[in-house]
C-alpha cells in the first residue's frame, strides 16, 4: 500500500525532468490532490503503471464507481510522468470553480446530445500524443459492476491508431458516489489497476474491439474487488459491495432501470426525513 508523503507533495522531479510549462495548472492541482490524500491517509494500491507508454497517445478506459475516480486514475500514469486528459460531461465545465480548472488541465468536455465535437477533440489529442482517460459506461455504476460500455472508446482507438489501456478503480465509492452522502473517511484503501494495452488488430471492427475492452475491464475490476484489503464493518456497511460479493448494492438489472428513469427525468425523489428522525440519527451516531 502507498500513502502520499509530504516529501512527494514538494518533490521537484515528480513530473519528470522537463515538464511542459503549459501544464503548470494541472501539476499544481495534482499536488493539491496529494495534500488531500496525505491529510486523509488514503491507502493506494496502484498496479500496472508500466503499461502506460512514456510517450505517444493512449486511451485509459476505466470503470466508474465514484466522483473522484479520475483523480485516482491519474496516479496510475504519474510514474511514467504522463498527465491524463479526461473526458467529462460538459456541465462540469460550466461550474464556476470546476470549469476553469478543467479547462486549464485541458480535459475534454462531452455534450451527450452532440458528442461529435468531443470525439474529434479526443482523437486530435490522441494523435498529438496525449493520454486520454474515458469512462465508457458514461456514468457511475451504482451496481458496482461494469455496465454496457459505449462504442466511442473503440472508435477512438481505431481512428487514432493508439492502444487502449483497460483499467479498474475500486474503493472510492466508500468516500463519494451516486446516491450516498460524501464521507471523507480516513485511511480508506483505493485500488487502481491498469491492464496490458489492447491494440486493434489489422482490419478489426469496432464491436469486437469493444468486447475485448469490456472483458479486460471486468477481469481487472474482479481482481481489484477480490484483493481489496477491507471488508464491511457490519451488515449495514455492505452497501459498497456488489450483490455477487455479498453486498447490498442494486443488481445490474435494478441499476439499469434506475438509470433509465433518471435519464428520462422520472427518478423518484427520496422522501425528506422529519426533524425527529434527523435528531434520532444524530443521537445514534453519538452513542
C-alpha positions as CSV (number, residue, x, y, z in Angstrom):
1,X,0.0,0.0,0.0
2,X,1.1,3.5,-0.9
3,X,0.3,6.6,1.2
4,X,1.2,10.0,-0.2
5,X,4.0,11.7,1.7
6,X,4.7,15.4,2.3
7,X,8.0,14.9,0.6
8,X,6.2,13.7,-2.5
9,X,4.0,16.8,-2.5
10,X,7.0,19.1,-2.9
11,X,9.2,16.7,-4.9
12,X,10.8,18.6,-7.8
13,X,11.1,15.7,-10.3
14,X,7.5,14.4,-9.7
15,X,6.6,15.2,-13.3
16,X,9.9,14.4,-14.9
17,X,13.0,16.4,-15.8
18,X,11.4,18.8,-18.2
19,X,7.7,19.1,-17.8
20,X,5.7,21.3,-20.2
21,X,5.3,24.8,-18.7
22,X,1.8,24.9,-20.2
23,X,0.7,22.2,-17.7
24,X,1.6,24.2,-14.6
25,X,-2.1,24.5,-13.5
26,X,-2.5,20.7,-13.9
27,X,0.6,19.9,-11.9
28,X,-0.4,22.4,-9.2
29,X,-3.8,20.6,-8.9
30,X,-2.2,17.2,-8.7
31,X,0.0,18.5,-5.8
32,X,-3.2,19.7,-4.1
33,X,-4.7,16.3,-4.5
34,X,-1.7,14.7,-2.9
35,X,-2.1,17.0,0.1
36,X,-5.7,15.8,0.4
37,X,-4.6,12.2,0.1
38,X,-2.0,12.8,2.8
39,X,-4.4,14.5,5.2
40,X,-6.9,11.7,4.9
41,X,-4.2,9.0,4.8
42,X,-5.8,7.2,1.8
43,X,-4.0,4.0,1.1
44,X,-3.4,3.3,-2.6
45,X,-2.6,0.1,-4.3
46,X,-1.6,1.1,-7.8
47,X,-0.7,-1.7,-10.2
48,X,0.3,-1.8,-13.8
49,X,1.6,1.7,-14.2
50,X,4.3,0.3,-16.5
51,X,1.6,-0.3,-19.1
52,X,1.2,3.5,-19.7
53,X,3.5,4.4,-22.5
54,X,6.2,7.0,-21.6
55,X,5.5,8.8,-24.9
56,X,2.7,8.8,-27.5
57,X,-1.0,8.6,-27.4
58,X,-3.0,6.1,-25.4
59,X,-6.6,5.7,-24.1
60,X,-7.1,4.7,-20.4
61,X,-10.6,3.0,-20.3
62,X,-11.9,2.5,-16.8
63,X,-14.9,1.5,-14.8
64,X,-16.6,4.2,-12.8
65,X,-17.7,3.9,-9.1
66,X,-17.1,7.3,-7.5
67,X,-17.0,11.0,-8.2
68,X,-13.2,11.1,-7.6
69,X,-12.2,8.2,-9.9
70,X,-10.4,10.5,-12.3
71,X,-8.1,11.8,-9.5
72,X,-7.2,8.2,-8.5
73,X,-6.6,7.0,-12.1
74,X,-4.2,9.9,-12.6
75,X,-1.9,8.2,-10.1
76,X,-1.5,5.3,-12.5
77,X,0.0,7.5,-15.1
78,X,2.2,9.6,-12.8
79,X,5.1,7.1,-12.5
80,X,5.5,7.5,-16.3
81,X,5.3,11.3,-15.9
82,X,2.1,11.4,-18.0
83,X,-0.9,13.7,-17.5
84,X,-4.3,12.3,-18.4
85,X,-6.8,14.4,-20.3
86,X,-10.1,13.1,-19.1
87,X,-13.4,13.2,-21.0
88,X,-16.1,14.6,-18.7
89,X,-19.7,15.9,-19.1
90,X,-20.0,19.4,-20.3
91,X,-21.9,20.5,-17.3
92,X,-18.8,20.3,-15.1
93,X,-17.1,22.8,-17.4
94,X,-19.9,25.3,-16.6
95,X,-19.3,25.2,-12.9
96,X,-17.8,28.5,-11.6
97,X,-14.9,26.7,-9.8
98,X,-14.5,23.3,-11.6
99,X,-14.9,24.8,-15.1
100,X,-11.8,27.0,-15.2
101,X,-9.8,24.2,-13.5
102,X,-11.0,21.6,-16.1
103,X,-10.1,23.8,-19.0
104,X,-6.7,24.7,-17.5
105,X,-6.0,20.9,-17.3
106,X,-7.1,20.5,-20.9
107,X,-9.7,18.0,-20.1
108,X,-12.3,17.3,-22.8
109,X,-16.0,18.4,-22.4
110,X,-18.6,15.9,-23.6
111,X,-22.1,17.1,-24.6
112,X,-24.1,13.9,-24.7
113,X,-26.6,15.5,-27.1
114,X,-23.9,16.4,-29.6
115,X,-20.9,14.1,-29.0
116,X,-19.1,14.6,-32.3
117,X,-17.1,17.6,-31.2
118,X,-15.9,15.7,-28.1
119,X,-15.0,12.6,-30.2
120,X,-13.0,14.8,-32.6
121,X,-11.2,16.6,-29.8
122,X,-10.2,13.3,-28.2
123,X,-8.9,11.8,-31.5
124,X,-7.0,15.0,-32.1
125,X,-5.4,14.8,-28.6
126,X,-4.5,11.2,-29.1
127,X,-2.9,11.8,-32.5
128,X,-0.9,14.7,-30.8
129,X,0.5,12.1,-28.3
130,X,-1.7,12.7,-25.3
131,X,-3.1,10.1,-22.9
132,X,-6.9,10.4,-22.8
133,X,-9.0,9.0,-20.0
134,X,-12.5,7.8,-20.6
135,X,-15.2,6.2,-18.5
136,X,-17.1,4.4,-21.3
137,X,-20.0,3.4,-19.0
138,X,-20.9,7.1,-19.4
139,X,-22.0,7.4,-15.7
140,X,-21.3,5.9,-12.3
141,X,-22.3,2.3,-12.0
142,X,-24.5,2.0,-8.9
143,X,-24.3,-1.8,-9.0
144,X,-20.5,-1.5,-8.8
145,X,-20.2,-3.9,-11.8
146,X,-19.1,-2.9,-15.3
147,X,-22.2,-1.7,-17.3
148,X,-22.5,-1.8,-21.0
149,X,-19.9,0.5,-22.4
150,X,-20.2,3.0,-25.2
151,X,-18.6,2.2,-28.6
152,X,-16.7,5.6,-28.6
153,X,-13.7,4.2,-26.8
154,X,-13.1,1.6,-29.5
155,X,-13.9,4.0,-32.3
156,X,-11.3,6.4,-30.9
157,X,-8.7,3.7,-30.8
158,X,-9.3,2.6,-34.4
159,X,-9.5,6.2,-35.6
160,X,-6.3,7.4,-33.9
161,X,-4.3,4.1,-34.0
162,X,-3.4,4.1,-30.3
163,X,-3.7,1.4,-27.7
164,X,-6.5,1.0,-25.2
165,X,-5.2,0.5,-21.6
166,X,-8.1,-1.2,-19.7
167,X,-8.3,-0.1,-16.1
168,X,-10.2,-0.6,-12.9
169,X,-10.6,1.6,-9.8
170,X,-12.2,0.4,-6.6
171,X,-12.7,1.8,-3.1
172,X,-13.6,5.4,-4.0
173,X,-17.3,4.7,-3.7
174,X,-16.8,4.5,0.1
175,X,-15.9,8.2,0.0
176,X,-18.2,9.7,-2.6
177,X,-20.6,8.0,-5.0
178,X,-24.1,8.5,-6.5
179,X,-26.9,8.1,-4.1
180,X,-24.8,8.3,-0.9
181,X,-23.5,11.2,1.2
182,X,-19.9,12.3,0.8
183,X,-17.9,11.0,3.8
184,X,-14.2,11.7,4.0
185,X,-13.1,8.6,6.0
186,X,-9.5,8.4,7.0
187,X,-7.4,5.5,5.8
188,X,-9.7,4.2,3.1
189,X,-7.9,1.9,0.7
190,X,-8.2,2.7,-3.0
191,X,-7.1,0.2,-5.7
192,X,-6.1,1.2,-9.2
193,X,-5.1,-1.5,-11.7
194,X,-4.0,-0.8,-15.3
195,X,-4.0,-3.8,-17.6
196,X,-1.9,-4.7,-20.6
197,X,-2.6,-2.5,-23.7
198,X,-5.2,-3.7,-26.2
199,X,-4.2,-2.9,-29.7
200,X,-6.7,-3.1,-32.6
201,X,-5.7,-5.8,-35.0
202,X,-5.5,-5.0,-38.7
203,X,-9.0,-4.7,-40.0
204,X,-10.6,-5.3,-36.6
205,X,-14.0,-3.8,-36.4
206,X,-15.3,-1.6,-33.5
207,X,-17.6,-4.1,-31.8
208,X,-15.0,-7.0,-31.4
209,X,-12.5,-4.4,-30.0
210,X,-15.2,-3.1,-27.7
211,X,-16.0,-6.6,-26.4
212,X,-12.3,-7.3,-25.7
213,X,-12.0,-4.0,-23.9
214,X,-15.1,-4.7,-21.7
215,X,-13.9,-8.2,-20.9
216,X,-10.5,-6.8,-19.8
217,X,-12.2,-4.2,-17.6
218,X,-14.4,-6.8,-16.0
219,X,-11.4,-9.0,-15.2
220,X,-9.4,-6.1,-13.7
221,X,-12.4,-5.0,-11.6
222,X,-12.9,-8.5,-10.3
223,X,-9.2,-8.6,-9.4
224,X,-9.5,-5.2,-7.6
225,X,-12.6,-6.3,-5.7
226,X,-11.3,-9.7,-4.6
227,X,-7.9,-8.4,-3.5
228,X,-9.3,-5.3,-1.7
229,X,-7.9,-5.3,1.9
230,X,-11.0,-4.0,3.7
231,X,-14.3,-5.8,4.4
232,X,-17.6,-4.3,5.6
233,X,-17.8,-3.3,9.2
234,X,-21.1,-5.0,9.7
235,X,-24.5,-5.7,8.0
236,X,-25.2,-2.0,7.5
237,X,-21.9,-1.4,5.8
238,X,-22.3,-3.8,2.9
239,X,-23.8,-1.2,0.6
240,X,-20.5,-0.6,-1.2
241,X,-20.2,-4.2,-2.3
242,X,-21.9,-5.7,-5.4
243,X,-24.5,-8.4,-4.9
244,X,-22.3,-11.2,-6.2
245,X,-19.8,-10.5,-3.4
246,X,-22.5,-10.4,-0.7
247,X,-23.2,-6.7,-0.9
248,X,-26.5,-4.8,-0.9
249,X,-25.8,-2.6,-3.9
250,X,-28.5,-2.7,-6.6
251,X,-28.3,-5.6,-9.0
252,X,-27.2,-4.6,-12.5
253,X,-30.8,-5.0,-13.7
254,X,-32.1,-2.8,-10.9
255,X,-29.4,-0.2,-11.6
256,X,-30.3,-0.2,-15.3
257,X,-33.9,0.5,-14.6
258,X,-33.0,3.4,-12.3
259,X,-30.6,4.8,-14.9
260,X,-33.4,4.8,-17.5
261,X,-35.7,6.6,-15.1
262,X,-33.0,9.1,-14.2
263,X,-32.2,9.8,-17.9
264,X,-35.9,10.4,-18.6
265,X,-36.2,12.7,-15.6
266,X,-38.6,10.4,-13.8
267,X,-36.4,9.3,-10.9
268,X,-38.4,9.1,-7.7
269,X,-37.2,11.6,-5.1
270,X,-36.3,10.4,-1.7
271,X,-38.7,11.4,1.0
272,X,-37.4,14.1,3.3
273,X,-36.8,12.9,6.9
274,X,-38.7,14.6,9.6
275,X,-36.9,16.7,12.2
276,X,-37.5,14.0,14.8
277,X,-35.9,11.3,12.5
278,X,-32.9,13.5,11.9
279,X,-32.4,14.2,15.6
280,X,-32.6,10.4,16.3
281,X,-30.0,9.7,13.7
282,X,-27.6,12.3,15.2
283,X,-28.2,10.8,18.7
284,X,-27.5,7.3,17.3
285,X,-24.1,8.4,15.8
286,X,-23.0,9.9,19.1
287,X,-23.6,6.7,21.1
